Amino acid sequence: MEASCRVVNNAILISPSYHAIAGRVPLETPLTHKAAFPSFQGLQCMQTCSAPLVKMEGTTTSSSNCLGIRSAMDDRAPRVLKAAGLSAVITEFPAKSNSTKSLDELLLKGKLLDTATLKKVSASSLQYEPGFLGVSTMASTLLGTGDDLTEAISYLTRILSSKVYDVAIESPLEIAGKLSERTGVNIILKREDLQPVFSFKLRGAYNMMARLSKEKLAQGVICSSAGNHAQGVALAAQKLGCDAVIAMPVTTPEIKWRSVKRLGANVVLFGDSYDETQAYAKQRAQEEGRVFVPPFDHPDVIAGQGTVGMEIVRQHPGPLHAVFVPVGGGGLIAGIAAYMKFVRPEVRVIGVEPVDANAMALSLHHGERVMLDHVGGFADGVAVKCVGEETFNICSKLVDGIVLVNRDSICAAIKDVFEEKRSILEPAGALALAGAKAYCKYYGLRGETVMAVTSGANMNFDRLRLVTELADVGARKEAVIATFIPEQPGSFKRFIETVGHMNITEFKYRFDGSKDKALVLCSVGLHKEEELTAMKFRLESAGLSVIDLTDNDLAKDHLRHLMGGRTSVGNELLYKFTFPERPGALLRFLDTFCPRWNITLFHYRSQGEVGANVLAGVQVCEEEEEEFVACACALGYEFRDERINEAFRLIMR
């Protein structure tokens, strides 16, 4: 069988045996270059005098020259997909024929797959240096093995025919001039934060909803979200004239649910956690016949997000080392990779995750989807415990690897964009830039061009305080150290003289008459990391030991505020809890543990709507420790044992 593909009027047309692909494909897309379209199951580029053509033949090519997009169905084994919020294992495959069968028809077949069967793992079980390209995949592997061109380019078809431009803009590319000069790498920002709802999420939501039949739209849609996806669905429903119900946790700040309500959606506040809210939304979808719009794990949602990749190819035809993409559930990176690895296979597609929300990295590491037992909430836009089934399948074949970054680096990236563009990104929106900076530094890149997708700007104002505190630490412009000085007159002055001409941004000291030495906690401003090394050498040469706490979150969030509270408490447990940001959260905590156990330490640190970090010390005898942990689990707040933390032993004991 043979077919050809021609660019006509800014669209790709396949003839004679295959359906036309409508879409925004610029004439300058390098369809005429073999390097841009390597062989794909015999799919080879050739050019005629009239127009670029793509020819498909039944030959097989070597794997080294096979880069492309994975087909919608892999006919080597059953595929796990997800639609309308229902997980399903596909056990039946379409016959090889010229007819096109919709993925959506296939997605509803098969048996339900319970996510409770997924292996639970800890985010801390997979950590590596910032900037290191971990869990590298075989991104050069051919995606799809079928001879049917309709299957082989199914995602390309969906992306090219996407309807997102009814509501979305083609977001601009902007050079980060100051940052590029500082790093020696040309850094380009793909400004998805400039979309009408300040996030890329409306692309996928609208694309899926716009493809629903009139009958389905008339029945209405429903989704569960406390963030950008909710606004995307609400705006799409407004544009399409359908009824939308947005289920949001009761902890959702008023400013967010009112923003959704202003777009015309019906907002229902239900459940203390996202899992409870999602369960409610799916149940109501079944009861009322509404379509559940998932945030990432649906082919049309993925294709809608994939238009970002299509725009990148069109807007930047020149050399490009890598595109860095924030990863939560995986919809955005799956869509971008699906397009770019077909059209620009030489460009690396690299995911970026927070170190405490690395569900995709861990899933790729284990070779299967896993569920995090705890997910960090600072970058709440990507705080996902489990990635999507279809997004994982795409990423495992197409994504070049995952870079992990910490909270401080994200804050530094937020500051970078503010200094460049006077725009304030949300933490998830700055995630890709943080990863790009770390990657370039780790591998010593110079003169290359990289791109970071700034995915959102729905920043909560009350979180800015924490961002400003940590931005300089993340940019390595501030260091936090601890040391001991003799408890004698003049030692404070000698310490400052030894520190030298450094900008001291914080200094905390408390006299302790029971000891010969006093603990000093000090923060210093830096212009370059060599200054910190030199200062440490001066202090150690003067006989003062130095402990670097710059990367210790417990010290920065809590212990720096508790200087002078050193005491010896018997049978003291130390736990860090995450309180939900709602009335009664503290009283519920106290009702759980008091008066059974004595609280010996308590420090509350708000993080805005994502909750508050609370450090609590509790006196619990050894034989009751198991009971205490059981009570903490029943409380329902996330918690972690911090007794072995070096900073606590240093400052509080």
C-alpha positions as CSV (number, residue, x, y, z in Angstrom):
1,M,0.0,0.0,0.0
2,E,1.2,3.5,-0.7
3,A,0.1,6.9,0.2
4,S,1.3,10.5,-0.1
5,C,1.1,13.5,2.1
6,R,1.1,17.0,0.7
7,V,1.2,20.5,2.3
8,V,-1.7,22.5,0.9
9,N,-3.0,25.8,2.2
10,N,-1.2,25.4,5.5
11,A,-2.5,21.9,6.1
12,I,-1.2,18.4,5.6
13,L,-3.4,16.3,3.3
14,I,-3.0,12.5,3.0
15,S,-4.2,10.7,-0.1
16,P,-5.6,8.6,-1.6
17,S,-6.4,6.0,1.1
18,Y,-6.2,8.1,4.3
19,H,-8.2,10.8,5.9
20,A,-7.2,14.5,5.6
21,I,-5.4,16.0,8.5
22,A,-6.6,19.5,9.1
23,G,-4.3,21.7,11.1
24,R,-1.9,24.6,11.4
25,V,1.3,23.5,9.8
26,P,3.4,26.3,8.4
27,L,4.8,26.0,5.0
28,E,8.2,26.5,6.4
29,T,8.0,23.3,8.5
30,P,10.9,21.3,7.3
31,L,8.8,18.6,5.6
32,T,11.2,18.6,2.6
33,H,14.3,17.7,4.6
34,K,15.1,14.1,5.2
35,A,16.9,15.0,8.4
36,A,13.7,16.3,9.9
37,F,11.6,13.3,8.8
38,P,13.8,10.2,9.3
39,S,12.4,6.9,8.0
40,F,9.3,5.8,10.0
41,Q,8.2,2.3,9.1
42,G,9.4,3.1,5.6
43,L,8.0,6.6,5.7
44,Q,10.5,8.6,3.8
45,C,10.7,12.2,2.6
46,M,11.0,13.1,-1.0
47,Q,10.3,16.2,-3.0
48,T,8.6,16.9,-6.3
49,C,8.7,19.9,-8.4
50,S,5.2,21.0,-7.2
51,A,5.1,20.4,-3.4
52,P,6.7,18.5,-0.6
53,L,5.5,14.9,-0.4
54,V,5.7,12.1,2.1
55,K,5.8,8.6,0.7
56,M,5.0,5.4,2.6
57,E,6.3,2.1,1.5
58,G,6.1,-1.4,3.1
59,T,9.8,-1.6,3.8
60,T,11.4,-1.8,7.2
61,T,14.3,0.5,8.1
62,S,17.0,0.3,10.7
63,S,16.2,1.4,14.3
64,S,18.9,4.0,14.2
65,N,17.0,5.9,11.6
66,C,13.6,5.4,13.1
67,L,12.4,8.4,15.1
68,G,8.8,9.3,15.1
69,I,5.5,9.4,16.9
70,R,4.1,6.4,18.7
71,S,0.9,5.0,17.2
72,A,-2.3,5.3,19.2
73,M,-2.3,1.6,19.7
74,D,0.8,-0.7,20.1
75,D,-0.2,-4.0,18.6
76,R,2.5,-5.9,20.3
77,A,0.7,-6.1,23.7
78,P,-2.4,-4.8,25.4
79,R,-2.3,-1.1,26.1
80,V,-3.4,0.7,29.2
81,L,-5.3,3.9,28.4
82,K,-7.7,6.2,30.2
83,A,-10.8,8.1,29.2
84,A,-13.5,10.0,30.9
85,G,-11.9,9.4,34.3
86,L,-12.2,5.6,33.9
87,S,-9.1,3.5,33.8
88,A,-9.3,0.6,31.4
89,V,-7.1,-2.1,29.9
90,I,-7.7,-2.4,26.1
91,T,-8.0,-6.1,25.2
92,E,-9.3,-5.7,21.7
93,F,-7.5,-4.0,18.8
94,P,-8.9,-2.6,15.5
95,A,-8.4,-4.7,12.4
96,K,-5.8,-3.6,10.0
97,S,-7.9,-1.7,7.4
98,N,-8.2,1.6,5.7
99,S,-11.1,2.6,7.9
100,T,-10.4,4.9,10.8
101,K,-11.7,3.8,14.2
102,S,-11.7,6.5,17.0
103,L,-9.5,5.9,20.0
104,D,-12.4,7.2,22.1
105,E,-14.5,4.2,21.0
106,L,-11.8,1.9,22.1
107,L,-11.0,3.6,25.4
108,L,-14.3,2.5,27.0
109,K,-13.8,-1.2,26.3
110,G,-12.1,-3.6,28.7
111,K,-12.0,-4.0,32.4
112,L,-11.3,-1.3,35.1
113,L,-7.8,-1.0,36.4
114,D,-7.8,0.0,40.1
115,T,-5.0,2.5,40.8
116,A,-4.9,1.1,44.4
117,T,-2.9,-1.8,42.9
118,L,0.0,0.6,42.0
119,K,3.2,0.2,44.0
120,K,3.6,3.0,46.6
121,V,7.0,4.6,46.8
122,S,8.7,7.5,48.5
123,A,9.9,10.5,46.5
124,S,13.1,10.3,48.5
125,S,13.8,6.9,47.0
126,L,15.1,8.4,43.8
127,Q,17.2,11.5,44.1
128,Y,20.2,12.8,42.1
129,E,22.2,15.9,41.6
130,P,20.3,19.0,40.3
131,G,20.7,19.3,36.6
132,F,21.6,15.6,36.0
133,L,19.5,14.0,33.3
134,G,18.1,11.1,35.2
135,V,16.0,8.1,34.1
136,S,17.0,8.6,30.5
137,T,14.6,6.8,28.1
138,M,15.1,5.3,24.7
139,A,13.8,8.4,23.0
140,S,15.2,7.3,19.7
141,T,12.9,4.2,19.7
142,L,10.3,4.0,17.0
143,L,6.9,4.6,18.4
144,G,4.4,2.3,16.8
145,T,4.8,-0.9,14.8
146,G,1.7,-0.9,12.7
147,D,1.7,-0.4,8.9
148,D,-1.5,1.6,9.1
149,L,-0.5,5.3,8.6
150,T,-3.7,6.3,10.5
151,E,-2.4,4.6,13.6
152,A,1.2,5.6,13.2
153,I,0.5,9.3,13.1
154,S,-2.6,9.4,15.3
155,Y,-1.3,11.9,17.7
156,L,0.1,14.1,15.0
157,T,-3.3,14.0,13.4
158,R,-5.0,15.1,16.6
159,I,-2.5,17.9,17.2
160,L,-2.7,19.3,13.7
161,S,-6.5,19.2,13.8
162,S,-6.8,20.7,17.3
163,K,-9.4,23.3,17.9
164,V,-7.5,25.1,20.7
165,Y,-7.2,28.4,18.9
166,D,-10.8,29.2,19.4
167,V,-9.8,30.1,23.0
168,A,-6.0,30.0,23.2
169,I,-3.4,32.3,21.8
170,E,-0.2,31.3,20.1
171,S,2.0,32.2,23.0
172,P,5.2,34.1,22.1
173,L,8.8,33.1,22.5
174,E,10.9,35.6,24.4
175,I,14.6,35.6,25.0
176,A,15.7,35.9,28.6
177,G,18.5,38.3,27.9
178,K,20.0,38.8,31.3
179,L,19.9,35.2,32.2
180,S,21.4,34.2,28.9
181,E,24.3,36.6,29.4
182,R,24.8,35.3,32.9
183,T,24.8,31.6,32.0
184,G,26.4,31.7,28.6
185,V,23.5,29.8,27.1
186,N,20.7,31.3,24.9
187,I,17.6,30.8,27.1
188,I,14.2,31.2,25.4
189,L,10.9,31.3,27.3
190,K,7.7,29.8,25.8
191,R,5.2,32.1,27.5
192,E,2.2,29.9,28.2
193,D,1.6,32.1,31.3
194,L,0.2,34.7,28.9
195,Q,-2.8,32.6,28.0
196,P,-6.3,34.0,28.8
197,V,-6.4,31.9,32.1
198,F,-2.7,32.4,32.7
199,S,-2.0,28.7,32.0
200,F,-1.6,26.2,29.2
201,K,-4.4,24.1,30.7
202,L,-7.2,25.6,28.6
203,R,-5.7,24.0,25.4
204,G,-6.3,20.4,26.4
205,A,-9.6,21.0,28.1
206,Y,-11.1,22.9,25.2
207,N,-9.7,20.5,22.6
208,M,-11.4,17.5,24.3
209,M,-14.7,19.3,24.9
210,A,-14.8,20.8,21.4
211,R,-14.7,17.3,20.0
212,L,-17.7,16.1,22.0
213,S,-20.9,15.5,20.1
214,K,-23.8,18.0,20.5
215,E,-25.6,15.4,22.5
216,K,-22.7,14.9,24.9
217,L,-22.3,18.7,25.3
218,A,-26.0,19.0,26.0
219,Q,-25.6,16.6,28.9
220,G,-22.9,18.9,30.4
221,V,-19.3,18.3,31.6
222,I,-17.7,18.0,35.0
223,C,-14.1,18.1,36.3
224,S,-12.3,18.1,39.6
225,S,-9.6,20.7,40.2
226,A,-8.5,23.4,42.5
227,G,-6.3,25.2,40.0
228,N,-5.7,25.9,36.4
229,H,-7.6,23.0,34.9
230,A,-10.8,24.2,36.5
231,Q,-10.4,27.6,34.8
232,G,-9.7,25.9,31.5
233,V,-12.8,23.8,31.7
234,A,-14.9,26.7,32.8
235,L,-13.7,28.9,29.9
236,A,-14.2,26.1,27.4
237,A,-17.7,25.5,28.6
238,Q,-18.5,29.2,28.3
239,K,-17.2,29.3,24.7
240,L,-19.1,26.1,23.7
241,G,-22.3,27.1,25.5
242,C,-22.5,23.9,27.7
243,D,-23.2,23.5,31.4
244,A,-20.1,22.8,33.5
245,V,-19.8,21.7,37.1
246,I,-16.4,22.2,38.7
247,A,-15.8,20.2,41.9
248,M,-13.2,21.8,44.1
249,P,-11.9,20.8,47.6
250,V,-13.5,22.7,50.5
251,T,-10.0,24.1,51.3
252,T,-9.9,26.0,47.9
253,P,-9.3,29.7,48.6
254,E,-12.3,31.9,47.8
255,I,-10.3,33.9,45.2
256,K,-9.9,30.7,43.2
257,W,-13.4,29.3,43.2
258,R,-14.8,32.8,42.6
259,S,-12.6,33.1,39.5
260,V,-14.1,29.9,38.2
261,K,-17.6,31.0,39.0
262,R,-17.1,34.2,37.1
263,L,-16.5,32.2,34.0
264,G,-20.1,30.9,34.3
265,A,-19.4,27.4,35.8
266,N,-21.2,25.9,38.7
267,V,-18.8,25.4,41.6
268,V,-19.3,22.7,44.1
269,L,-17.0,22.5,47.1
270,F,-16.6,18.9,48.3
271,G,-14.0,16.9,50.2
272,D,-11.0,17.8,52.3
273,S,-8.6,16.3,49.7
274,Y,-8.3,16.2,45.9
275,D,-8.9,12.4,45.9
276,E,-12.3,12.9,47.7
277,T,-13.2,15.7,45.3
278,Q,-12.3,13.6,42.2
279,A,-14.3,10.6,43.5
280,Y,-17.3,12.9,43.9
281,A,-16.9,14.3,40.4
282,K,-16.7,10.9,38.8
283,Q,-19.7,9.6,40.7
284,R,-21.7,12.6,39.7
285,A,-20.6,12.2,36.1
286,Q,-22.0,8.7,36.0
287,E,-25.2,9.6,37.8
288,E,-26.0,12.6,35.6
289,G,-24.5,11.4,32.3
290,R,-22.0,14.2,32.2
291,V,-18.6,13.9,30.6
292,F,-15.8,13.9,33.0
293,V,-12.9,16.1,31.7
294,P,-9.6,14.7,33.0
295,P,-6.7,17.1,33.6
296,F,-4.2,15.2,31.5
297,D,-4.8,11.5,30.8
298,H,-6.9,11.6,27.6
299,P,-5.7,11.6,23.9
300,D,-7.6,14.8,23.1
301,V,-6.3,16.6,26.2
302,I,-2.7,15.4,25.3
303,A,-3.2,16.6,21.7
304,G,-4.4,20.0,22.9
305,Q,-1.3,20.4,25.0
306,G,0.7,19.2,22.0
307,T,-0.1,22.3,20.1
308,V,2.6,24.0,22.3
309,G,5.2,21.8,20.6
310,M,3.7,22.6,17.2
311,E,4.1,26.3,17.9
312,I,7.7,25.8,19.1
313,V,8.6,24.1,15.8
314,R,7.0,26.9,13.8
315,Q,8.4,29.8,15.8
316,H,11.9,28.5,16.2
317,P,13.2,26.7,13.1
318,G,16.9,27.2,14.1
319,P,19.2,25.0,16.2
320,L,17.7,24.0,19.5
321,H,19.5,21.8,22.1
322,A,16.5,21.0,24.3
323,V,13.0,22.0,25.4
324,F,12.4,21.8,29.1
325,V,8.8,21.0,30.2
326,P,7.2,21.0,33.7
327,V,5.8,17.6,34.6
328,G,2.8,16.8,36.8
329,G,0.5,14.2,35.4
330,G,2.4,14.3,32.1
331,G,-0.1,15.7,29.6
332,L,2.0,18.7,28.5
333,I,5.2,16.9,28.0
334,A,3.5,13.9,26.3
335,G,1.8,16.2,23.8
336,I,5.0,18.3,23.1
337,A,7.1,15.1,22.7
338,A,4.5,13.5,20.5
339,Y,4.8,16.3,18.0
340,M,8.5,17.4,18.3
341,K,9.9,13.9,18.2
342,F,8.2,13.4,14.8
343,V,9.1,16.8,13.3
344,R,12.3,17.7,15.2
345,P,13.7,14.4,16.5
346,E,17.1,15.9,17.2
347,V,15.7,18.2,19.8
348,R,15.8,16.8,23.4
349,V,12.5,16.9,25.2
350,I,13.4,17.0,28.9
351,G,10.9,16.9,31.8
352,V,11.5,18.8,35.1
353,E,10.0,17.8,38.4
354,P,10.4,18.9,42.0
355,V,12.5,16.6,44.2
356,D,9.5,15.9,46.4
357,A,6.9,15.4,43.5
358,N,8.8,13.2,41.1
359,A,6.1,10.7,40.2
360,M,7.1,10.6,36.5
361,A,10.8,10.1,37.2
362,L,10.0,7.2,39.6
363,S,7.6,5.6,37.2
364,L,10.2,5.7,34.4
365,H,12.8,4.4,36.9
366,H,10.6,1.4,37.8
367,G,9.4,0.8,34.3
368,E,5.8,1.1,35.4
369,R,3.4,3.7,36.9
370,V,3.9,4.1,40.7
371,M,2.2,6.1,43.3
372,L,3.9,8.5,45.7
373,D,3.2,8.0,49.3
374,H,3.6,11.7,49.9
375,V,3.8,14.6,47.4
376,G,5.3,18.0,48.2
377,G,2.8,20.8,47.7
378,F,5.0,23.9,47.1
379,A,4.7,23.6,43.3
380,D,1.0,22.7,43.6
381,G,0.4,22.8,39.8
382,V,2.5,19.6,39.4
383,A,1.8,18.0,42.8
384,V,0.5,14.7,41.5
385,K,0.9,11.4,43.3
386,C,0.4,9.3,40.1
387,V,1.0,10.1,36.5
388,G,-1.4,9.2,33.7
389,E,-1.5,5.8,32.0
390,E,-1.3,7.2,28.5
391,T,1.0,10.0,29.4
392,F,3.4,7.5,31.0
393,N,3.3,5.3,27.9
394,I,4.2,8.2,25.6
395,C,6.9,9.6,28.0
396,S,8.6,6.2,28.4
397,K,9.2,6.1,24.6
398,L,9.7,9.8,23.7
399,V,11.1,11.8,26.6
400,D,14.9,12.1,26.9
401,G,14.9,12.1,30.7
402,I,13.9,14.0,33.9
403,V,15.7,16.7,35.7
404,L,14.9,17.2,39.5
405,V,15.1,20.6,41.2
406,N,14.4,21.7,44.8
407,R,12.1,24.4,46.1
408,D,14.9,27.0,46.4
409,S,15.8,26.6,42.7
410,I,12.1,27.1,41.8
411,C,12.0,30.3,43.8
412,A,15.2,31.6,42.1
413,A,13.6,30.9,38.7
414,I,10.5,32.9,39.7
415,K,12.8,35.8,40.6
416,D,14.7,35.4,37.3
417,V,11.5,35.8,35.2
418,F,10.4,38.8,37.3
419,E,13.7,40.5,36.7
420,E,13.5,39.7,33.0
421,K,9.8,40.4,32.2
422,R,8.3,41.8,35.4
423,S,5.9,38.8,35.4
424,I,5.4,36.6,38.5
425,L,5.2,32.9,37.7
426,E,3.6,30.4,39.9
427,P,6.0,27.7,41.2
428,A,5.0,25.1,38.6
429,G,5.2,27.8,36.0
430,A,8.9,28.4,36.8
431,L,9.8,24.7,37.2
432,A,11.0,24.3,33.6
433,L,13.3,27.3,33.8
434,A,14.8,26.0,37.1
435,G,15.5,22.7,35.4
436,A,17.0,24.4,32.3
437,K,19.4,26.4,34.5
438,A,20.5,23.4,36.5
439,Y,21.0,21.2,33.4
440,C,23.1,23.9,31.7
441,K,25.2,24.3,34.8
442,Y,25.7,20.6,35.4
443,Y,26.8,19.8,31.8
444,G,28.7,23.0,31.4
445,L,26.8,24.1,28.3
446,R,28.0,27.2,26.4
447,G,26.6,28.8,23.3
448,E,23.7,26.4,23.0
449,T,20.1,27.3,22.7
450,V,17.5,25.9,25.2
451,M,13.8,26.6,25.7
452,A,11.8,26.5,28.9
453,V,8.0,26.4,28.9
454,T,6.7,28.9,31.5
455,S,3.4,27.0,32.1
456,G,1.4,29.3,34.4
457,A,1.2,32.5,36.4
458,N,-1.6,31.8,38.9
459,M,0.5,32.8,41.9
460,N,-1.0,33.2,45.3
461,F,0.0,36.5,46.8
462,D,0.5,35.1,50.3
463,R,3.2,32.8,49.0
464,L,5.4,35.6,47.8
465,R,7.0,36.0,51.2
466,L,8.4,32.5,51.2
467,V,9.5,32.9,47.6
468,T,11.5,36.0,48.3
469,E,13.1,34.4,51.4
470,L,14.3,31.4,49.4
471,A,15.1,32.9,46.0
472,D,18.6,34.1,46.8
473,V,19.4,30.7,48.4
474,G,18.2,29.0,45.3
475,A,20.3,31.2,43.1
476,R,23.3,30.5,45.4
477,K,23.4,34.2,46.3
478,E,22.8,33.4,50.0
479,A,24.1,30.7,52.3
480,V,23.0,29.6,55.7
481,I,25.7,28.3,58.1
482,A,26.0,27.3,61.7
483,T,29.1,27.4,63.9
484,F,30.1,27.4,67.6
485,I,32.0,30.3,69.2
486,P,33.5,30.5,72.7
487,E,31.2,31.8,75.4
488,Q,33.5,34.6,76.4
489,P,33.7,38.4,76.0
490,G,35.0,39.5,72.5
491,S,34.2,36.2,70.7
492,F,31.4,37.8,68.8
493,K,33.6,40.5,67.4
494,R,36.4,38.0,66.5
495,F,33.8,35.9,64.6
496,I,32.7,38.9,62.6
497,E,36.3,39.9,61.8
498,T,37.0,36.3,60.7
499,V,33.9,36.3,58.4
500,G,35.5,39.3,56.7
501,H,33.8,41.6,54.2
502,M,30.8,39.5,53.6
503,N,27.2,40.8,53.5
504,I,25.6,39.3,56.6
505,T,21.8,39.0,56.0
506,E,20.8,37.2,59.2
507,F,22.6,36.5,62.5
508,K,21.1,34.6,65.4
509,Y,22.8,33.9,68.7
510,R,21.6,33.1,72.3
511,F,23.7,32.9,75.4
512,D,23.8,29.5,77.1
513,G,25.5,29.7,80.5
514,S,25.5,25.9,80.9
515,K,27.9,25.5,78.0
516,D,31.4,26.6,77.0
517,K,30.5,27.3,73.4
518,A,27.5,29.2,71.9
519,L,25.7,28.2,68.7
520,V,25.6,30.9,66.0
521,L,23.2,30.7,63.0
522,C,24.3,33.1,60.2
523,S,23.1,33.9,56.7
524,V,25.5,35.6,54.3
525,G,25.1,37.1,50.8
526,L,27.2,35.8,48.0
527,H,28.3,37.0,44.6
528,K,29.9,33.7,43.7
529,E,30.2,30.3,45.4
530,E,33.9,30.7,45.8
531,E,33.3,33.3,48.5
532,L,31.5,30.8,50.7
533,T,34.4,28.3,50.3
534,A,36.9,31.0,51.2
535,M,34.8,32.1,54.3
536,K,34.6,28.5,55.5
537,F,38.3,28.1,55.2
538,R,38.9,31.3,57.3
539,L,36.5,30.1,60.0
540,E,38.0,26.6,60.2
541,S,41.5,28.0,60.2
542,A,40.4,30.0,63.3
543,G,39.4,26.8,65.0
544,L,35.6,27.2,64.3
545,S,33.7,24.2,62.8
546,V,31.2,25.2,60.1
547,I,28.0,23.4,59.2
548,D,26.4,24.4,55.9
549,L,22.6,24.3,56.3
550,T,21.9,26.0,52.9
551,D,20.1,22.9,51.6
552,N,18.4,21.9,54.8
553,D,14.7,22.8,54.5
554,L,14.0,22.1,58.2
555,A,16.5,24.6,59.3
556,K,15.3,27.3,56.8
557,D,11.6,26.8,57.5
558,H,11.6,26.3,61.3
559,L,14.8,26.0,63.2
560,R,16.2,29.4,62.2
561,H,13.3,30.9,64.1
562,L,13.7,28.8,67.2
563,M,17.3,29.8,68.2
564,G,17.7,29.9,72.0
565,G,15.1,27.1,72.5
566,R,17.7,24.4,73.2
567,T,16.6,22.0,76.0
568,S,16.7,18.4,76.9
569,V,13.4,16.6,76.7
570,G,13.0,12.9,77.5
571,N,11.1,10.7,75.0
572,E,10.7,13.5,72.5
573,L,9.5,12.7,69.0
574,L,9.9,15.3,66.3
575,Y,7.5,15.3,63.4
576,K,6.9,17.7,60.5
577,F,3.2,17.9,59.6
578,T,1.4,19.6,56.7
579,F,-1.7,21.3,57.9
580,P,-4.6,22.1,55.5
581,E,-5.2,25.8,55.3
582,R,-8.7,25.8,56.8
583,P,-10.4,26.8,60.1
584,G,-10.2,24.1,62.8
585,A,-7.1,22.4,61.4
586,L,-5.1,23.2,64.6
587,L,-7.9,22.2,67.0
588,R,-8.3,18.9,65.2
589,F,-4.6,18.3,65.6
590,L,-4.7,19.1,69.3
591,D,-7.9,16.9,69.8
592,T,-5.9,14.0,68.3
593,F,-2.9,14.2,70.6
594,C,-3.9,16.1,73.7
595,P,-4.0,15.6,76.6
596,R,-2.7,12.1,76.0
597,W,0.7,13.3,75.0
598,N,2.6,16.5,76.0
599,I,3.5,18.9,73.1
600,T,7.1,20.1,73.7
601,L,7.7,22.2,70.6
602,F,5.4,23.8,68.0
603,H,6.3,26.1,65.0
604,Y,3.7,27.0,62.4
605,R,4.8,28.2,58.9
606,S,2.1,29.1,56.4
607,Q,2.6,28.3,52.7
608,G,-0.6,29.9,51.5
609,E,-3.4,27.8,50.1
610,V,-1.3,24.6,49.9
611,G,-1.3,24.5,53.7
612,A,1.2,25.1,56.4
613,N,4.4,23.4,57.5
614,V,4.3,22.6,61.2
615,L,7.2,21.3,63.3
616,A,5.9,19.6,66.4
617,G,7.7,18.0,69.3
618,V,5.7,15.5,71.4
619,Q,6.7,13.5,74.5
620,V,5.9,9.9,73.8
621,C,7.3,6.9,75.7
622,E,8.8,4.2,73.6
623,E,6.0,1.6,74.1
624,E,3.4,4.2,73.0
625,E,5.2,5.3,69.8
626,E,3.4,2.9,67.6
627,E,0.0,4.2,68.9
628,F,1.1,7.8,68.3
629,V,1.9,7.0,64.7
630,A,-1.4,5.3,64.2
631,C,-3.2,8.4,65.6
632,A,-1.1,10.6,63.2
633,C,-2.3,8.4,60.3
634,A,-5.9,8.7,61.4
635,L,-5.6,12.5,61.6
636,G,-5.2,12.5,57.8
637,Y,-2.4,15.2,57.7
638,E,0.8,14.3,55.9
639,F,3.7,13.9,58.3
640,R,7.4,12.9,58.4
641,D,9.8,11.9,61.2
642,E,12.6,14.5,61.6
643,R,14.4,13.1,64.6
644,I,17.5,12.2,62.5
645,N,17.8,15.6,60.9
646,E,21.2,17.0,61.5
647,A,20.0,20.6,61.9
648,F,17.6,19.6,64.8
649,R,20.3,17.8,66.7
650,L,22.6,20.8,66.2
651,I,20.2,23.6,67.1
652,M,17.6,22.2,69.4
653,R,19.5,19.6,71.5
